[in-house]
């Protein structure tokens, strides 16, 4: 029955909408990189614009919002969580899987509402404080300060969403915590105060692991309940039920799952956590998360990304989804438009990114920190260093010293990896003075999963080899300094990573700027390189490392820069310039 629904989905996806032109061709992912758990809406009252929200976990600014008028050109317009005062507790969450989970974005009564869960994964599942369910609202999503402070409500679970019924009542639906059995619950709610009524079970799912991500839609006198099951791995799937009453009982779709790539050889796997919306012509679309991992599920450094598909939904019938692939055919799309407001970039730009950090200007909107940053640690174009970003080192390093707690700030700023093949490089001007001081570049997934290439001050004799590959060790002869700068590669992950390698910086390179580079040399490995600024021929490969180390969990790889004293008292700043991210190729099959 599942394969029959796949065939129906393929036919539905290529059926043109009568009277509205030819089929469209589009490509997945629509949001490449770390943009999981998508929730999208169409708002005709706001210039016929589509808006989408994504999970952000411990990244800040949190809960990115993208907008489009044509379903083709999506622009980052801002973040719901953009000020520490909105949700101070993000600074306290622990573990790599903590933070903001699965937001739902909705528009009602001329207001944007976003309901989500802040998860503290370091606490027991039965502890209600593990699940901090919260409500944000805004009149103008293009204005960061329009988004309210969090309003909290009581629910021992996650993936919550609001729903306004025709009788004026408002409900919250969510996935109850796993320790008492997986099921979907619902209660009446006052969204302004967070007061909730009695929670009741409305559906147990189809028997798959961990029903989650519930969304309710009213259509043709039915309440349709969309959910995900199977866990966010290769068994992930989208399922559906419906009822004549919002309060249940809900009957399962006999053709469940309605969307999945489980048990296929598709490059796009883990398809699930979906949301439905329609366009101005009444054509239905769905978004979901997916990983470009293939069924081997080993190499997917961009993590869970947002994909889109066309949906056929005849009156009184169950919807049929077109299966996810890299190249899609669907309903006709609006003409291409790029007149979206907002401060961020378009997500699928093929152009190289070159950041220059003007003085007194805010950092670009798409740059990302890990939890809340210390603003004083990031200074654009300080005196004597134009077009440079000065980083003041944090005591915490990228591993947060012990791999778990990172409540204090980490000096680290990044951008998402958004292409299968890319080159990311910066120029570093740095003269560490205290033992252990370090600055460099990183492919960072979480504090437990990252690959780093840095310049660090260590005692003479700390090197694991006398010189960088291809360079003569004679360059290091002489000199009486007890502490000298070294190039160091090291990794942190739950899977095996290369042993650290440490090389003394050649004497001919000292006192000048260095270029640090991370390159995706294929779909499975990163190459880490270093060399003197202006002398490309001397750029040297320090390590080629598998990206399996950053292919894990809920997030996606961030490419960025850091400065740390590694737990010491060093305060030497690092100066970064010539930030370049160059897209090279996007693999879709």
C-alpha positions in Angstrom: 0.0 0.0 0.0 2.9 2.3 0.7 4.3 1.8 -2.8 0.9 2.6 -4.3 0.8 5.9 -2.4 4.3 6.6 -3.8 3.0 6.2 -7.3 0.0 8.4 -6.6 2.4 11.0 -5.1 4.5 11.0 -8.2 1.4 11.5 -10.4 0.2 14.3 -8.1 3.5 16.1 -8.1 3.6 16.4 -11.9 -0.1 17.4 -12.3 -0.4 21.1 -13.3 -3.0 23.2 -11.5 -5.7 24.0 -14.1 -5.6 27.4 -15.4 -2.4 28.4 -13.7 0.3 27.5 -16.2 2.8 24.7 -16.6 4.4 22.6 -13.9 7.4 24.0 -12.1 10.8 22.4 -11.6 12.6 23.1 -8.3 15.5 21.6 -6.4 15.9 20.3 -2.9 17.0 21.2 -0.3 15.3 24.6 -0.5 17.2 25.6 2.7 20.6 23.9 2.5 22.5 23.5 5.7 21.4 23.5 9.3 17.7 24.3 9.0 15.7 21.4 10.5 12.1 21.0 11.6 10.6 23.5 9.2 7.2 25.2 9.8 5.8 27.3 6.9 2.8 29.5 6.3 1.3 31.5 3.5 0.2 35.0 4.5 -1.8 36.8 1.8 -2.4 39.8 4.2 1.4 40.4 4.1 1.9 40.9 0.3 1.2 37.2 -0.5 4.4 36.1 1.3 5.5 32.7 2.5 7.3 32.5 5.9 9.2 29.6 7.3 10.7 29.0 10.8 13.4 26.4 11.7 14.9 24.9 14.8 18.1 26.3 16.2 19.0 24.3 19.3 21.9 26.1 21.0 22.7 28.4 18.1 22.1 32.2 18.5 20.5 34.2 17.1 17.8 31.5 17.4 14.8 30.4 15.3 15.7 31.8 11.9 12.8 33.1 9.7 13.0 32.9 5.9 10.5 34.6 3.5 9.7 34.3 -0.1 7.1 35.5 -2.6 7.7 32.9 -5.3 8.7 29.7 -3.4 12.0 29.9 -5.3 14.0 32.8 -3.7 14.1 32.5 0.1 15.7 35.2 2.2 16.7 35.2 5.8 14.7 38.1 7.3 15.7 37.7 10.9 15.4 35.5 14.0 12.7 35.2 16.6 15.2 34.7 19.4 17.5 37.7 19.0 17.9 39.2 22.5 19.0 37.4 25.7 16.3 39.1 27.6 13.7 37.1 25.6 14.8 33.8 27.0 17.8 34.0 29.4 17.6 30.3 30.2 19.2 29.4 26.8 22.5 30.2 28.5 21.9 27.5 31.0 21.0 24.5 28.8 23.5 21.7 28.6 24.5 18.9 26.2 24.7 18.9 22.5 21.0 18.0 22.0 19.6 20.8 24.2 18.2 24.2 23.1 15.3 25.2 20.8 13.4 22.3 19.4 10.8 22.3 16.6 9.1 25.7 16.4 5.6 26.0 14.8 4.9 29.3 13.0 1.3 30.5 12.5 -0.5 33.8 11.6 -3.7 34.8 13.3 -5.5 38.0 14.0 -2.8 40.1 12.2 -0.2 38.6 14.5 2.6 36.1 13.9 2.8 33.4 16.6 5.6 31.0 17.2 5.4 28.2 19.8 8.3 26.0 20.6 10.2 24.1 23.3 13.5 24.9 25.1 14.9 21.5 26.1 17.4 21.0 28.8 18.6 17.5 27.9 20.7 17.2 31.0 17.7 16.6 33.2 15.6 13.4 33.5 12.8 13.0 31.0 10.2 12.8 33.9 11.5 16.2 35.2 9.0 18.8 34.0 11.7 21.4 34.0 13.4 19.6 31.2 10.7 20.8 28.8 10.2 24.6 28.8 7.4 25.3 26.4 7.2 28.8 25.2 5.2 31.3 23.1 6.6 34.3 21.1 4.5 36.7 19.0 5.2 39.7 16.7 3.4 42.1 14.5 6.3 42.7 12.2 8.7 39.7 11.6 11.1 41.9 9.7 11.8 43.9 12.9 13.8 41.9 15.5 12.5 43.9 18.4 8.9 43.2 17.4 9.3 39.6 18.7 8.1 39.4 22.3 9.7 37.9 25.4 8.9 34.2 25.9 5.6 33.4 27.6 5.9 30.0 29.3 3.2 27.3 29.6 3.2 23.9 31.4 3.6 20.8 29.3 5.8 17.7 29.9 6.7 17.3 26.2 7.9 19.1 23.1 7.0 20.1 19.5 4.1 22.2 20.5 1.8 24.1 18.1 -1.2 26.5 18.4 -4.5 26.0 16.6 -7.5 28.4 16.5 -10.8 26.6 16.0 -13.9 28.1 14.3 -15.7 28.6 17.7 -13.0 30.9 19.0 -11.3 28.4 21.2 -7.5 28.1 21.0 -5.6 24.8 21.5 -2.1 23.6 22.0 -1.1 20.2 20.6 2.2 18.6 21.5 4.2 15.3 21.7 4.3 14.0 25.3 7.6 13.0 26.8 8.8 9.5 25.9 9.1 8.2 29.4 5.3 7.7 29.8 4.7 6.3 26.3 4.7 8.2 23.0 1.4 9.9 22.1 0.0 13.3 21.0 -1.8 15.4 23.6 -3.9 18.6 23.4 -5.3 21.2 25.7 -7.0 24.6 25.5 -4.7 27.5 26.0 -4.5 31.3 26.6 -1.6 32.3 24.3 -1.2 35.6 26.0 -0.8 34.2 29.5 0.3 30.6 28.9 -2.6 29.2 31.0 -3.5 25.7 29.8 -6.4 23.5 30.6 -6.5 19.7 31.0 -4.3 17.7 28.7 -5.9 14.8 26.8 -4.6 12.2 24.5 -5.9 12.6 20.9 -3.7 10.0 19.0 -1.2 7.3 19.7 0.3 7.3 16.2 0.7 4.2 14.0 3.2 2.4 16.3 6.3 4.1 15.1 8.9 5.3 17.6 8.4 8.7 19.2 5.3 10.4 17.5 6.3 14.1 17.3 5.8 17.3 15.4 2.0 17.4 15.4 0.2 19.9 13.2 -3.6 20.3 12.9 -5.4 21.6 9.8 -9.2 22.1 9.3 -10.4 21.2 5.8 -13.7 20.1 4.4 -15.2 19.6 7.8 -12.3 17.4 9.0 -9.5 18.0 11.4 -6.4 16.5 9.9 -3.5 15.7 12.3 0.0 15.5 10.7 2.8 14.0 12.7 6.2 12.3 12.4 7.3 8.9 13.7 10.2 6.6 13.7 12.8 8.9 15.3 14.8 11.4 13.3 17.0 8.8 11.6 16.6 6.6 8.5 13.2 5.2 9.8 11.7 8.7 9.9 8.3 9.1 8.3 5.3 11.4 8.1 1.9 10.0 9.2 -1.6 11.3 9.3 -4.9 10.9 11.1 -8.2 12.8 11.0 -11.4 13.4 13.0 -14.7 15.2 12.7 -14.0 16.7 16.2 -10.8 18.4 17.3 -10.9 16.5 20.6 -10.7 13.0 18.9 -11.0 10.2 18.3 -8.6 10.4 15.3 -8.5 7.6 12.7 -5.3 6.8 11.0 -4.8 7.2 7.3 -4.9 3.6 5.8 -2.0 4.6 3.5 0.4 5.7 6.2 3.1 6.7 6.0 2.2 9.6 3.7 5.8 10.6 3.2 9.1 8.8 3.8 12.3 7.7 2.1 12.9 4.8 4.5 13.9 1.6 2.9 14.9 3.3 -0.4 18.3 4.0 -1.9 17.6 7.8 -2.2 20.3 10.2 -1.4 17.7 12.1 0.6 17.0 10.2 3.8 15.4 10.7 7.2 12.5 12.5 5.6 10.0 13.6 8.3 8.8 16.4 10.6 6.5 18.0 7.9 4.2 21.0 7.7 1.5 21.8 5.1 0.6 25.1 3.5 -1.1 26.3 0.4 -0.5 29.1 -2.1 -2.8 31.8 -3.5 -4.3 29.3 -6.0 -5.2 26.7 -3.4 -2.3 24.4 -4.4 -0.9 22.5 -1.4 2.8 22.2 -0.6 4.7 20.4 2.2 8.1 21.0 3.8 10.0 18.5 5.8 13.5 17.8 7.1 15.9 15.5 5.4 19.6 14.5 5.4 21.6 14.1 2.2 23.2 10.9 3.6 22.0 8.1 1.4 20.9 4.9 3.3 24.5 4.5 4.6 23.8 7.5 6.9 27.5 8.2 7.6 28.4 11.4 5.8 25.9 14.3 6.1 27.8 17.3 7.6 25.1 19.8 6.7 22.8 17.9 9.0 19.0 18.0 8.7 18.0 20.4 5.9 14.6 21.7 4.7 13.1 20.0 1.6 9.8 20.8 -0.2 7.3 18.8 -2.2 4.0 19.2 -4.0 0.8 17.8 -2.4 -2.5 16.8 -4.0 -5.4 17.2 -1.6 -8.8 16.6 -3.2 -11.9 17.4 -1.2 -12.8 15.0 1.6 -9.8 12.8 0.7 -6.4 12.2 2.3 -3.6 14.3 0.8 -1.0 12.6 -1.4 2.7 13.8 -1.2 5.2 13.6 -4.0 8.3 11.6 -2.7 11.4 13.7 -1.9 14.3 13.8 -4.4 16.8 16.4 -5.5 15.0 17.5 -8.6 11.3 18.0 -8.2 8.2 18.7 -10.4 5.2 20.4 -8.8 2.5 22.9 -9.0 3.2 26.1 -11.0 5.1 28.7 -8.9 4.6 32.4 -8.9 6.9 34.5 -11.2 10.4 35.0 -9.8 10.6 37.9 -7.3 13.4 39.2 -5.2 11.9 42.1 -3.5 11.9 40.7 0.0 12.7 42.9 2.9 15.1 41.8 5.6 18.8 42.0 6.5 20.0 38.5 5.6 21.1 36.8 2.4 19.2 34.6 0.0 19.9 31.1 1.0 20.8 29.6 -2.4 23.1 32.3 -3.6 25.9 30.9 -5.8 28.1 33.9 -5.3 31.3 33.8 -3.2 30.9 35.5 0.2 33.5 38.0 1.2 33.0 39.7 4.6 34.9 42.9 5.5 33.4 43.8 9.0 33.0 47.6 8.7 33.5 49.6 11.9 30.5 50.1 14.2 28.3 47.9 11.9 26.5 44.8 13.2 27.8 41.5 12.1 26.0 40.0 9.1 22.6 38.5 10.1 23.5 35.0 9.0 26.5 34.7 11.3 25.9 32.4 14.2 27.2 32.0 17.8 26.9 29.1 20.2 24.5 30.2 22.9 24.7 33.9 23.9 27.9 35.7 23.0 29.8 38.3 25.0 29.4 41.3 22.6 32.7 42.8 23.9 34.6 39.8 22.4 33.8 40.8 18.8 35.0 44.2 17.5 34.7 45.0 13.8 37.6 47.1 12.4 39.3 48.2 15.6 41.8 51.0 15.4 44.7 50.1 13.2 43.0 47.0 11.8 40.5 48.0 9.1 38.1 45.4 7.6 39.0 43.1 10.4 37.1 41.3 13.2 39.0 41.3 16.5 38.2 38.3 18.8 39.0 38.5 22.5 39.7 35.0 23.8 37.3 33.2 26.0 38.4 30.9 28.8 36.2 28.2 27.3 37.4 26.5 24.2 35.2 24.9 21.6 34.8 21.7 23.7 33.8 23.9 26.7 36.8 22.4 28.5 34.9 19.2 29.6 32.7 18.6 26.6 29.4 19.4 28.4 28.8 22.7 30.1 29.1 25.9 28.2 27.1 28.3 30.2 29.8 31.0 30.0 30.4 32.5 26.5 32.6 30.9 24.0 34.4 33.3 21.5 33.3 31.7 18.3 31.3 33.0 15.4 30.4 31.1 12.2 28.2 30.5 9.2 26.4 27.4 8.1 28.0 25.0 5.6 25.5 25.1 2.8 27.2 23.4 -0.1 28.6 19.9 -0.6 31.8 21.3 -2.0 33.1 24.6 -0.7 36.2 26.5 0.3 36.2 28.6 3.5 39.2 30.7 4.5 40.2 33.6 6.7 43.4 35.5 7.2 44.7 35.5 10.8 47.0 38.1 12.3 47.9 36.7 15.7 50.9 36.8 18.1 49.9 34.7 21.2 51.9 35.6 24.3 50.6 33.3 27.0 50.9 29.5 27.0 47.8 27.8 25.7 46.3 30.8 23.8 44.8 29.7 20.5 42.9 31.1 17.6 41.8 29.4 14.4 39.1 28.0 12.2 36.7 25.1 12.9 34.1 22.8 11.3 31.8 22.8 14.3 28.7 20.7 14.9 28.4 21.0 18.7 30.8 21.3 21.6 31.1 17.4 21.4 31.7 17.3 17.6 34.2 19.6 15.9 37.4 19.6 13.8 39.8 22.6 14.5 42.8 24.1 12.9 44.5 26.7 15.1 47.6 28.6 16.0 48.5 27.9 19.6 51.4 28.9 21.9 53.1 25.8 23.3 56.5 24.9 24.8 59.3 24.1 22.3 59.3 20.4 21.8 55.5 20.0 21.8 55.4 19.2 18.1 54.4 15.8 16.9 56.6 16.3 13.8 59.5 18.6 13.1 57.9 20.5 10.3 54.8 20.9 8.2 54.5 18.5 5.3 56.6 19.5 2.4 58.7 22.0 4.4 62.3 21.4 5.6 62.8 20.9 9.3 66.0 23.0 9.0 63.9 26.1 9.1 63.3 25.4 12.8 67.0 25.2 13.8 68.2 27.9 16.1 66.3 30.1 18.5 66.2 30.0 22.3 62.5 30.8 22.9 60.9 28.4 25.4 57.4 29.0 24.0 56.8 29.1 20.3 53.7 29.3 18.1 52.5 26.0 16.6 49.9 24.9 14.1 47.6 22.4 15.7 44.8 20.2 14.3 42.6 18.3 16.7 39.1 16.9 16.7 36.4 16.0 19.1 33.6 13.5 18.3 31.8 10.4 19.4 33.3 8.6 16.4 37.1 8.1 15.9 38.9 11.3 14.8 42.5 11.7 13.7 45.0 12.1 16.5 46.1 15.7 17.1 49.0 16.9 15.0 51.2 19.7 16.1 53.8 21.5 14.0 56.0 24.4 14.9 55.3 27.4 12.6 58.2 27.9 10.2 60.4 30.8 11.3 60.0 32.3 7.8 56.2 32.5 8.5 56.4 34.0 12.0 55.5 37.7 12.5 53.3 37.7 9.4 49.7 36.8 8.7 48.5 33.3 8.0 45.7 32.0 5.8 43.7 29.2 7.4 41.4 27.2 5.1 38.8 24.4 5.3 37.9 22.8 2.0 35.4 20.1 1.2 37.5 18.1 -1.2 34.7 15.6 -1.7 31.4 14.6 -0.1 33.2 12.7 2.7 36.3 14.6 3.7 37.5 18.0 4.7 41.0 19.3 4.0 42.6 21.7 6.5 45.3 24.0 5.1 47.6 26.7 6.3 50.1 29.0 4.7 51.5 32.6 4.7 49.3 35.3 3.5 50.2 36.3 -0.1 52.2 33.1 -0.8 49.5 30.6 -2.0 52.2 28.2 -3.3 53.3 27.6 0.3 49.8 26.7 1.5 50.1 23.3 3.1 47.7 20.5 3.9 47.8 19.8 7.7 45.1 17.2 7.8 42.4 15.5 5.7 39.7 14.3 8.0 36.4 12.5 7.5 33.3 14.6 7.9 31.7 11.7 9.7 32.9 13.3 12.9 30.4 16.2 12.3 27.6 14.0 10.8 25.5 13.4 13.9 22.5 14.5 15.9 20.2 17.4 15.4 22.3 20.2 14.1 24.6 20.9 11.1 28.1 22.0 10.5 29.1 25.6 11.2 32.2 27.0 9.6 33.8 29.7 11.7 36.6 31.3 13.7 37.4 31.1 17.4 39.8 32.4 20.1 40.4 30.8 23.5 42.9 30.8 26.4 42.1 27.0 26.8 41.2 27.5 30.4 44.1 29.9 31.1 44.4 33.6 31.8 45.6 34.7 28.4 44.0 37.8 26.8 45.8 38.3 23.5 43.3 39.2 20.8 43.2 37.6 17.4 42.5 39.6 14.2 40.6 37.9 11.4 40.1 39.4 7.9 39.4 38.4 4.4 36.5 36.0 5.4 35.6 34.0 2.3 33.1 31.3 1.8 33.1 30.1 -1.8 30.3 27.6 -3.0 31.7 25.1 -5.4 29.1 22.4 -6.0 25.8 21.0 -4.6 25.2 17.3 -4.7 21.6 16.2 -5.0 21.9 12.6 -6.0 
